[in-house]
Amino acid sequence: MDGTKLAPPRTVGFWGTSLFPLNGMIGAGIFALPAVLVAAVGNFAPWMMLVGGILFLPLALCYAWMASRFEHSGGSVLYGEAAFGRFVGFQAGWARYASAIVTAAANMHVMIAYLAAVFPWLGEPGVTPIAAGIGLALITIVNLYGMRASVGTLGVMTAIKLVPLGLLVVSALFAGSGMGDVALPQFSEVETVILLTFYAFIGFEGVVEAAGEFKNPKRDVPLSIVTMVSGVTLLYMAIIWAFIAIGPEFAGENNALAGVAGASMGQIGSLAIVIAASFSIGANNFASGVAQPRLMYGMAERGMLPRWFEYVHPRFLTPFNAILFYGVVAVLFGLWEGFEVLAVAGTLVRLVTYIVTSLALPVLEHREGRIVPFHLFCVIFAVGSSLFISVQAQAQAWLVLGGFIAAGTLLYFIAARQQPEYPIDEA
């Protein structure tokens, strides 16, 4: 690599790194899942969340072990290329990026819908897409300004969404009712609910895509993944326990968590949960808006995309063109109200990258002469669980995924003709 090339500096420490998996996992789901789980399995719901976290951990560990090998941005792009070649690495990155853009637009529409409960005019015809476009533009502007500004903003948004949830848990301590009898659910119920708990953790992997701007990515990224998956499991358990302690009768209502907060803390508590939900979705989107342009930057470093995506602003030291491109396309999708059909494949694409990343681990270990038995067990479990979840997807999601892959194949033969800027074995 040319030593004079301008590159984004490594400015993010462990706690900043941890904001990415935390906000990747905690979006809108934490405000809806407690009521769904309680309705499905009753007072066993907190323990079901623990089961879900334990079952998800092998996949998180696969990512952690792979992340300990690489220090550049790109995540599954690097993992797929190192194990299976440039074509697989390109497809993993392209499909992930394409789905993330439309998912960002979809999430911003959901955030506006939450805010419309406080500001009804946001729900008026024609206003929602404009508000979504403005929200996505603001994310882009902050992201262009610098990684420090992005991490600082993400930290503030994280606090705004976690404080009301913490107060809800504290208020449950004074609710005066316990958990009651805990009954084990039937196996058929467990199988269905495990699917729900799995979705609660999807999104943690965004942290690996921006590793090139972390101070010590080989240490901090694996540690942040394991720490945050464990922490989010405990947070979900605490929120579900508070839901049961305060008002399980809200389980069948829309925005049930706000109803529970209202019962324990009054109208202010209910309003705080609504605001927390909107900021939770916004922070989830913001984290993606930071990570995904770094994914494109990493692909450009590997010669998989035009060098234009590798341009770093001399003042802000950010991958300026990659951020700008992501922001403009996301805004356009946000203004268009017919993109939802594309967003349905977002989860399926994540599962594909999960499988690629997991399988890459034993391939690389085999080349090094030794496959670690515990690693292999986690890989088998992670791939099996990802395949199990993927077969639940609708046919429409598979068609959209096929479209992403077909478009990616065309782009690969057009764009991926350049030489990588660093050997993959030096990552």
RODO-2510 file (C-alpha; in nm, 4 decimals, decimal comma):
residues 427
     n   res          X          Y          Z
     1     m     0,0000     0,0000     0,0000
     2     d     0,1254     0,3520    -0,0772
     3     g     0,2357     0,4989     0,2544
     4     t     0,1367     0,8526     0,1456
     5     k    -0,2275     0,7585     0,0949
     6     l    -0,4630     0,9564     0,3176
     7     a    -0,6615     0,7213     0,5426
     8     p    -0,9158     0,7714     0,8225
     9     p    -0,7384     0,7742     1,1605
    10     r    -0,7957     0,5181     1,4328
    11     t    -0,9748     0,7275     1,6959
    12     v    -1,2351     0,4945     1,8536
    13     g    -1,1625     0,3087     2,1768
    14     f    -1,3415     0,0157     2,3384
    15     w    -1,6511     0,1996     2,4632
    16     g    -1,7029     0,3743     2,1313
    17     t    -1,6578     0,0413     1,9578
    18     s    -1,9198    -0,1140     2,1880
    19     l    -2,1816     0,1394     2,0787
    20     f    -2,2021    -0,0317     1,7387
    21     p    -2,3100    -0,3837     1,8426
    22     l    -2,5265    -0,2366     2,1203
    23     n    -2,7212    -0,0129     1,8838
    24     g    -2,7220    -0,2750     1,6110
    25     m    -2,9158    -0,5082     1,8388
    26     i    -3,1346    -0,2588     2,0265
    27     g    -3,3743    -0,0945     1,7834
    28     a    -3,7516    -0,1200     1,7825
    29     g    -3,7611    -0,4838     1,8983
    30     i    -3,6962    -0,4213     2,2662
    31     f    -4,0149    -0,2133     2,2868
    32     a    -4,2316    -0,4850     2,1321
    33     l    -4,0719    -0,8198     2,2139
    34     p    -4,1421    -0,8250     2,5923
    35     a    -4,5190    -0,8196     2,5354
    36     v    -4,4958    -1,0816     2,2602
    37     l    -4,2854    -1,3188     2,4716
    38     v    -4,5065    -1,2795     2,7780
    39     a    -4,8151    -1,3470     2,5672
    40     a    -4,6480    -1,6605     2,4266
    41     v    -4,4812    -1,8222     2,7285
    42     g    -4,6015    -1,6252     3,0324
    43     n    -4,3670    -1,5822     3,3271
    44     f    -4,1043    -1,8015     3,1622
    45     a    -4,0350    -1,5151     2,9177
    46     p    -3,7222    -1,3754     3,0926
    47     w    -3,5664    -1,7214     3,0996
    48     m    -3,6624    -1,7748     2,7362
    49     m    -3,4629    -1,4626     2,6560
    50     l    -3,1657    -1,6116     2,8396
    51     v    -3,2038    -1,9318     2,6359
    52     g    -3,2106    -1,7222     2,3193
    53     g    -2,8951    -1,5361     2,4181
    54     i    -2,7099    -1,8599     2,4941
    55     l    -2,8174    -2,0125     2,1617
    56     f    -2,7064    -1,6985     1,9767
    57     l    -2,3662    -1,6848     2,1481
    58     p    -2,1909    -1,9392     1,9180
    59     l    -2,2547    -1,7107     1,6192
    60     a    -2,1279    -1,4092     1,8128
    61     l    -1,8161    -1,6054     1,9065
    62     c    -1,7539    -1,6945     1,5415
    63     y    -1,7590    -1,3244     1,4582
    64     a    -1,5366    -1,2458     1,7555
    65     w    -1,2751    -1,5025     1,6511
    66     m    -1,2797    -1,3816     1,2919
    67     a    -1,2581    -1,0162     1,3994
    68     s    -0,9460    -1,0948     1,6045
    69     r    -0,7683    -1,1772     1,2767
    70     f    -0,8356    -0,8525     1,0858
    71     e    -0,7761    -0,4844     1,1449
    72     h    -0,9200    -0,3212     0,8318
    73     s    -1,2762    -0,2127     0,7543
    74     g    -1,4971    -0,4522     0,5612
    75     g    -1,6031    -0,7297     0,7970
    76     s    -1,7551    -1,0202     0,6063
    77     v    -1,6006    -0,8867     0,2839
    78     l    -1,2571    -0,9643     0,4250
    79     y    -1,3656    -1,2912     0,5855
    80     g    -1,5315    -1,4184     0,2679
    81     e    -1,2388    -1,3174     0,0478
    82     a    -0,9757    -1,4669     0,2783
    83     a    -1,1518    -1,8039     0,2939
    84     f    -1,3368    -1,8383    -0,0359
    85     g    -1,1968    -1,5810    -0,2782
    86     r    -1,2804    -1,2346    -0,4067
    87     f    -1,6143    -1,3240    -0,5652
    88     v    -1,7641    -1,4478    -0,2374
    89     g    -1,6164    -1,1527    -0,0485
    90     f    -1,7638    -0,9089    -0,2996
    91     q    -2,1087    -1,0701    -0,2883
    92     a    -2,1118    -1,0672     0,0935
    93     g    -2,0297    -0,6976     0,0965
    94     w    -2,2531    -0,5902    -0,1877
    95     a    -2,5661    -0,7716    -0,0683
    96     r    -2,5099    -0,6488     0,2880
    97     y    -2,4703    -0,2901     0,1704
    98     a    -2,7651    -0,2898    -0,0701
    99     s    -3,0025    -0,4360     0,1863
   100     a    -2,8747    -0,1980     0,4562
   101     i    -2,9641     0,1095     0,2523
   102     v    -3,3281     0,0118     0,2002
   103     t    -3,3512    -0,1138     0,5584
   104     a    -3,2269     0,2274     0,6773
   105     a    -3,5061     0,3961     0,4840
   106     a    -3,7623     0,1509     0,6229
   107     n    -3,6400     0,2048     0,9798
   108     m    -3,6558     0,5815     0,9407
   109     h    -4,0220     0,5513     0,8388
   110     v    -4,0842     0,3452     1,1540
   111     m    -3,9085     0,6094     1,3644
   112     i    -4,1293     0,8817     1,2156
   113     a    -4,4356     0,6697     1,2950
   114     y    -4,3298     0,6559     1,6625
   115     l    -4,2686     1,0308     1,6727
   116     a    -4,6134     1,0874     1,5180
   117     a    -4,7607     0,9718     1,8503
   118     v    -4,6089     1,2882     2,0017
   119     f    -4,6233     1,5107     1,6939
   120     p    -4,9348     1,4031     1,4990
   121     w    -4,8551     1,6222     1,1994
   122     l    -4,5672     1,3841     1,1133
   123     g    -4,8251     1,1214     1,0207
   124     e    -5,0064     1,3375     0,7659
   125     p    -4,9997     1,2246     0,4010
   126     g    -4,6870     1,3408     0,2229
   127     v    -4,5115     1,4506     0,5431
   128     t    -4,3680     1,1134     0,6482
   129     p    -4,1413     1,0585     0,3439
   130     i    -4,0102     1,4152     0,3637
   131     a    -3,9386     1,3765     0,7370
   132     a    -3,7669     1,0430     0,6680
   133     g    -3,5518     1,2036     0,4003
   134     i    -3,4541     1,4869     0,6356
   135     g    -3,3660     1,2384     0,9121
   136     l    -3,1420     1,0382     0,6794
   137     a    -2,9791     1,3577     0,5537
   138     l    -2,8978     1,4658     0,9101
   139     i    -2,7325     1,1300     0,9785
   140     t    -2,5224     1,1779     0,6654
   141     i    -2,4152     1,5315     0,7579
   142     v    -2,2989     1,4293     1,1073
   143     n    -2,1219     1,1268     0,9631
   144     l    -1,9398     1,3383     0,7056
   145     y    -1,8045     1,5624     0,9803
   146     g    -1,5949     1,2935     1,1460
   147     m    -1,5896     0,9636     1,3320
   148     r    -1,5524     1,1400     1,6680
   149     a    -1,8686     1,3423     1,6024
   150     s    -2,0510     1,0273     1,4900
   151     v    -1,9524     0,8262     1,7982
   152     g    -2,0370     1,1195     2,0266
   153     t    -2,3808     1,1596     1,8694
   154     l    -2,4384     0,7861     1,8886
   155     g    -2,3469     0,7919     2,2568
   156     v    -2,6020     1,0654     2,3314
   157     m    -2,8758     0,8829     2,1400
   158     t    -2,7911     0,5605     2,3248
   159     a    -2,8289     0,7335     2,6606
   160     i    -3,1647     0,8822     2,5605
   161     k    -3,3034     0,5402     2,4767
   162     l    -3,1533     0,3461     2,7681
   163     v    -3,2334     0,5855     3,0556
   164     p    -3,6158     0,5452     3,0303
   165     l    -3,5742     0,1684     3,0096
   166     g    -3,3553     0,1750     3,3185
   167     l    -3,6115     0,3864     3,5049
   168     l    -3,8809     0,1368     3,4057
   169     v    -3,6807    -0,1475     3,5602
   170     v    -3,6243     0,0576     3,8775
   171     s    -3,9950     0,1418     3,9016
   172     a    -4,0747    -0,2295     3,8824
   173     l    -3,8869    -0,2778     4,2095
   174     f    -4,1642    -0,0783     4,3788
   175     a    -4,4517    -0,2324     4,1848
   176     g    -4,5405    -0,4619     4,4720
   177     s    -4,5968    -0,7752     4,2630
   178     g    -4,3626    -1,0618     4,1959
   179     m    -4,3096    -1,2989     3,9079
   180     g    -4,5680    -1,5480     4,0275
   181     d    -4,5425    -1,9141     3,9347
   182     v    -4,3133    -1,9927     3,6432
   183     a    -4,4448    -2,2663     3,4162
   184     l    -4,2310    -2,4294     3,1473
   185     p    -4,3844    -2,3806     2,8009
   186     q    -4,4596    -2,6650     2,5632
   187     f    -4,1866    -2,7534     2,3138
   188     s    -4,3896    -2,6327     2,0142
   189     e    -4,4153    -2,2917     2,1801
   190     v    -4,0425    -2,2832     2,2546
   191     e    -3,9519    -2,3536     1,8913
   192     t    -4,1599    -2,0598     1,7695
   193     v    -4,0405    -1,8189     2,0369
   194     i    -3,6721    -1,9023     1,9807
   195     l    -3,7156    -1,7480     1,6355
   196     l    -3,8262    -1,4248     1,8019
   197     t    -3,5359    -1,4211     2,0456
   198     f    -3,2893    -1,4814     1,7598
   199     y    -3,4126    -1,1697     1,5815
   200     a    -3,3496    -0,9672     1,8986
   201     f    -2,9733    -1,0057     1,8497
   202     i    -2,9470    -0,9547     1,4745
   203     g    -2,7461    -0,6409     1,3974
   204     f    -2,4481    -0,6917     1,6291
   205     e    -2,2218    -0,7591     1,3311
   206     g    -2,2128    -0,3963     1,2099
   207     v    -1,9150    -0,3325     1,4377
   208     v    -1,6778    -0,5370     1,2207
   209     e    -1,7475    -0,3236     0,9156
   210     a    -1,5859    -0,0091     1,0590
   211     a    -1,2870    -0,1805     1,2255
   212     g    -1,0372     0,0272     1,0265
   213     e    -1,1085     0,3323     1,2446
   214     f    -1,0851     0,1595     1,5832
   215     k    -0,7687     0,1981     1,7915
   216     n    -0,7245    -0,1718     1,8673
   217     p    -0,9750    -0,3639     1,6530
   218     k    -0,8244    -0,7100     1,7022
   219     r    -0,8831    -0,6757     2,0772
   220     d    -1,1773    -0,4351     2,1085
   221     v    -1,4107    -0,5705     1,8387
   222     p    -1,4202    -0,9307     1,9739
   223     l    -1,4516    -0,8044     2,3317
   224     s    -1,7317    -0,5632     2,2402
   225     i    -1,9257    -0,8352     2,0560
   226     v    -1,9201    -1,0817     2,3455
   227     t    -1,9773    -0,8112     2,6084
   228     m    -2,2686    -0,6467     2,4300
   229     v    -2,4453    -0,9721     2,3324
   230     s    -2,4260    -1,0747     2,6983
   231     g    -2,5324    -0,7300     2,8182
   232     v    -2,8264    -0,7061     2,5786
   233     t    -2,9437    -1,0497     2,6945
   234     l    -2,9484    -0,9283     3,0549
   235     l    -3,1172    -0,6004     2,9550
   236     y    -3,3940    -0,7870     2,7744
   237     m    -3,4423    -1,0114     3,0776
   238     a    -3,4683    -0,7071     3,3060
   239     i    -3,7190    -0,5300     3,0797
   240     i    -3,9331    -0,8430     3,0495
   241     w    -3,9226    -0,8916     3,4272
   242     a    -4,0353    -0,5291     3,4746
   243     f    -4,3167    -0,5836     3,2255
   244     i    -4,4403    -0,8860     3,4196
   245     a    -4,4027    -0,7160     3,7579
   246     i    -4,5901    -0,4002     3,6584
   247     g    -4,8579    -0,4904     3,4087
   248     p    -4,8655    -0,8178     3,2145
   249     e    -5,2270    -0,7337     3,1222
   250     f    -5,0867    -0,4919     2,8607
   251     a    -4,9452    -0,7858     2,6609
   252     g    -5,2207    -0,7735     2,4011
   253     e    -5,2039    -0,3989     2,3339
   254     n    -5,0181    -0,1899     2,0803
   255     n    -4,7125    -0,0150     2,2267
   256     a    -4,7542    -0,2272     2,5390
   257     l    -4,4298    -0,1105     2,6986
   258     a    -4,5529     0,2490     2,6958
   259     g    -4,8705     0,1298     2,8689
   260     v    -4,6666    -0,0414     3,1382
   261     a    -4,4527     0,2710     3,1847
   262     g    -4,7687     0,4767     3,2168
   263     a    -4,8996     0,2434     3,4851
   264     s    -4,5816     0,2744     3,6924
   265     m    -4,4619     0,6283     3,6198
   266     g    -4,7667     0,8099     3,4861
   267     q    -4,8079     0,9951     3,1581
   268     i    -4,4489     1,1214     3,1697
   269     g    -4,3241     0,7621     3,1840
   270     s    -4,5356     0,6628     2,8865
   271     l    -4,4109     0,9633     2,6884
   272     a    -4,0513     0,8828     2,7831
   273     i    -4,0862     0,5295     2,6432
   274     v    -4,2307     0,6612     2,3160
   275     i    -3,9392     0,9038     2,2834
   276     a    -3,6937     0,6292     2,3809
   277     a    -3,8392     0,4025     2,1127
   278     s    -3,7968     0,6662     1,8432
   279     f    -3,4391     0,7395     1,9513
   280     s    -3,3678     0,3671     1,9724
   281     i    -3,4638     0,3217     1,6094
   282     g    -3,2738     0,6387     1,5201
   283     a    -2,9575     0,5192     1,6959
   284     n    -2,9888     0,1822     1,5217
   285     n    -3,0071     0,3669     1,1909
   286     f    -2,7247     0,6008     1,2856
   287     a    -2,4916     0,3106     1,3692
   288     s    -2,5668     0,1588     1,0298
   289     g    -2,5054     0,4965     0,8640
   290     v    -2,1581     0,5009     1,0183
   291     a    -2,0672     0,1380     0,9485
   292     q    -2,1962     0,0829     0,5949
   293     p    -1,9887     0,3531     0,4203
   294     r    -1,6829     0,2005     0,5898
   295     l    -1,7868    -0,1302     0,4347
   296     m    -1,7763     0,0340     0,0908
   297     y    -1,4451     0,1975     0,1771
   298     g    -1,3090    -0,1456     0,2706
   299     m    -1,4310    -0,2917    -0,0589
   300     a    -1,2576    -0,0114    -0,2464
   301     e    -0,9346    -0,0880    -0,0558
   302     r    -0,9650    -0,4473    -0,1752
   303     g    -1,0058    -0,3283    -0,5356
   304     m    -1,3673    -0,4501    -0,5475
   305     l    -1,5144    -0,1037    -0,6108
   306     p    -1,3862     0,2078    -0,7889
   307     r    -1,1210     0,4042    -0,6000
   308     w    -1,3707     0,6921    -0,5881
   309     f    -1,5257     0,5271    -0,2816
   310     e    -1,1856     0,5406    -0,1118
   311     y    -1,1550     0,9206    -0,1126
   312     v    -1,0835     1,0608     0,2347
   313     h    -1,1671     1,4247     0,3078
   314     p    -0,8416     1,6051     0,3973
   315     r    -1,0030     1,8053     0,6784
   316     f    -1,2628     1,5706     0,8279
   317     l    -1,0587     1,2528     0,7605
   318     t    -1,3724     1,0552     0,6756
   319     p    -1,4416     0,8317     0,3726
   320     f    -1,6322     1,1258     0,2255
   321     n    -1,7534     0,9850    -0,1048
   322     a    -1,8656     0,6540     0,0461
   323     i    -2,0640     0,8373     0,3157
   324     l    -2,2142     1,0816     0,0672
   325     f    -2,3166     0,8047    -0,1708
   326     y    -2,4807     0,6056     0,1075
   327     g    -2,6634     0,9127     0,2347
   328     v    -2,7966     1,0257    -0,1034
   329     v    -2,9251     0,6807    -0,1982
   330     a    -3,0805     0,6291     0,1471
   331     v    -3,2563     0,9671     0,1242
   332     l    -3,3952     0,8769    -0,2184
   333     f    -3,5346     0,5512    -0,0801
   334     g    -3,6710     0,7418     0,2180
   335     l    -3,8611     0,9764    -0,0139
   336     w    -3,9994     0,6811    -0,2107
   337     e    -4,2809     0,4981    -0,0366
   338     g    -4,2707     0,1865    -0,2545
   339     f    -3,9402     0,0365    -0,1444
   340     e    -4,0719    -0,1936     0,1303
   341     v    -4,0564    -0,4978    -0,0979
   342     l    -3,6767    -0,4610    -0,1052
   343     a    -3,6442    -0,4293     0,2710
   344     v    -3,7970    -0,7733     0,3326
   345     a    -3,4713    -0,9376     0,2252
   346     g    -3,2619    -0,7483     0,4813
   347     t    -3,2711    -1,0217     0,7454
   348     l    -3,2104    -1,2958     0,4893
   349     v    -2,8989    -1,1171     0,3615
   350     r    -2,7674    -1,0945     0,7166
   351     l    -2,8116    -1,4705     0,7524
   352     v    -2,6076    -1,5262     0,4362
   353     t    -2,3227    -1,3157     0,5765
   354     y    -2,3515    -1,5061     0,9062
   355     i    -2,3013    -1,8346     0,7220
   356     v    -2,0088    -1,7007     0,5156
   357     t    -1,8349    -1,5620     0,8253
   358     s    -1,8882    -1,8774     1,0310
   359     l    -1,7665    -2,1141     0,7595
   360     a    -1,4602    -1,8963     0,6976
   361     l    -1,3251    -1,9738     1,0446
   362     p    -1,2569    -2,3506     1,0016
   363     v    -1,1333    -2,2906     0,6463
   364     l    -0,8659    -2,0499     0,7684
   365     e    -0,7798    -2,2696     1,0674
   366     h    -0,7457    -2,5734     0,8375
   367     r    -0,4952    -2,3827     0,6230
   368     e    -0,2996    -2,3041     0,9381
   369     g    -0,2861    -2,6754     1,0248
   370     r    -0,5270    -2,7033     1,3191
   371     i    -0,9016    -2,6682     1,3631
   372     v    -0,9973    -2,5899     1,7229
   373     p    -1,2728    -2,8375     1,8276
   374     f    -1,4719    -2,5789     2,0280
   375     h    -1,4527    -2,3363     1,7361
   376     l    -1,5832    -2,6079     1,5026
   377     f    -1,8727    -2,6811     1,7396
   378     c    -1,9709    -2,3125     1,7417
   379     v    -1,9437    -2,2959     1,3625
   380     i    -2,1720    -2,5968     1,3167
   381     f    -2,4225    -2,4545     1,5635
   382     a    -2,4085    -2,1041     1,4090
   383     v    -2,4510    -2,2308     1,0522
   384     g    -2,7297    -2,4695     1,1564
   385     s    -2,9231    -2,1992     1,3392
   386     s    -2,8788    -1,9546     1,0492
   387     l    -3,0049    -2,2142     0,8002
   388     f    -3,2998    -2,2920     1,0279
   389     i    -3,3949    -1,9239     1,0431
   390     s    -3,3437    -1,8725     0,6695
   391     v    -3,5892    -2,1468     0,5699
   392     q    -3,8579    -1,9540     0,7563
   393     a    -3,8221    -1,6644     0,5094
   394     q    -4,0966    -1,5910     0,2590
   395     a    -4,0473    -1,6626    -0,1105
   396     q    -4,0474    -1,2882    -0,1785
   397     a    -3,7361    -1,2442     0,0378
   398     w    -3,5544    -1,5152    -0,1587
   399     l    -3,6462    -1,3501    -0,4878
   400     v    -3,5114    -1,0149    -0,3704
   401     l    -3,1948    -1,1839    -0,2435
   402     g    -3,1526    -1,3465    -0,5845
   403     g    -3,1881    -1,0040    -0,7433
   404     f    -2,9174    -0,8639    -0,5152
   405     i    -2,6824    -1,1504    -0,6072
   406     a    -2,7511    -1,1145    -0,9809
   407     a    -2,6837    -0,7395    -0,9663
   408     g    -2,3740    -0,8027    -0,7550
   409     t    -2,2403    -1,0547    -1,0067
   410     l    -2,2703    -0,7960    -1,2843
   411     l    -2,1036    -0,5294    -1,0721
   412     y    -1,8249    -0,7663    -0,9740
   413     f    -1,7141    -0,8239    -1,3312
   414     i    -1,7349    -0,4507    -1,3985
   415     a    -1,5754    -0,3129    -1,0813
   416     a    -1,3574    -0,5826    -0,9258
   417     r    -1,0738    -0,5571    -1,1760
   418     q    -0,8353    -0,3496    -0,9645
   419     q    -0,5549    -0,4792    -0,7460
   420     p    -0,6067    -0,4869    -0,3675
   421     e    -0,4100    -0,2279    -0,1712
   422     y    -0,2864    -0,4776     0,0880
   423     p    -0,2408    -0,8567     0,0916
   424     i    -0,5342    -1,0272     0,2632
   425     d    -0,2931    -1,2366     0,4713
   426     e    -0,1569    -0,9166     0,6246
   427     a    -0,4996    -0,8134     0,7536
***
